[in-house]
Amino acid sequence: MSIENDLDYLIGYEAKRRKHPLLPELIDRKLELENKIIENTKNKQTEMARKQYHKSTAIAAALMEVKNGCKMQ
């Protein structure tokens, strides 16, 4: 899996490097936005909507891994 957005990559990298105090809130906000995109594109039939759904699902899964990693440290 690859994340195409540089910001998403940097958030994950920053979480592993050092825990910034605002990182959990940033991750929660990004997850909230991705979940809204997932809801809006869930049953759409267009190719663009399907691509966005799969991309947002992958990003949300990656952010959940980072979020769970932050809690463990």
ChimeraX attribute file (.defattr): number of C-alpha atoms within 10 A of each C-alpha:
attribute: neighborCount
match mode: 1-to-1
recipient: residues
	/A:1	7
	/A:2	9
	/A:3	13
	/A:4	10
	/A:5	9
	/A:6	9
	/A:7	10
	/A:8	17
	/A:9	15
	/A:10	11
	/A:11	17
	/A:12	20
	/A:13	12
	/A:14	14
	/A:15	18
	/A:16	13
	/A:17	9
	/A:18	11
	/A:19	13
	/A:20	12
	/A:21	8
	/A:22	8
	/A:23	18
	/A:24	17
	/A:25	11
	/A:26	14
	/A:27	20
	/A:28	15
	/A:29	12
	/A:30	16
	/A:31	21
	/A:32	13
	/A:33	14
	/A:34	22
	/A:35	17
	/A:36	13
	/A:37	17
	/A:38	20
	/A:39	12
	/A:40	13
	/A:41	19
	/A:42	14
	/A:43	11
	/A:44	12
	/A:45	9
	/A:46	9
	/A:47	9
	/A:48	10
	/A:49	17
	/A:50	16
	/A:51	12
	/A:52	17
	/A:53	22
	/A:54	14
	/A:55	19
	/A:56	21
	/A:57	17
	/A:58	16
	/A:59	23
	/A:60	22
	/A:61	14
	/A:62	19
	/A:63	21
	/A:64	15
	/A:65	12
	/A:66	21
	/A:67	20
	/A:68	12
	/A:69	13
	/A:70	17
	/A:71	9
	/A:72	7
	/A:73	9
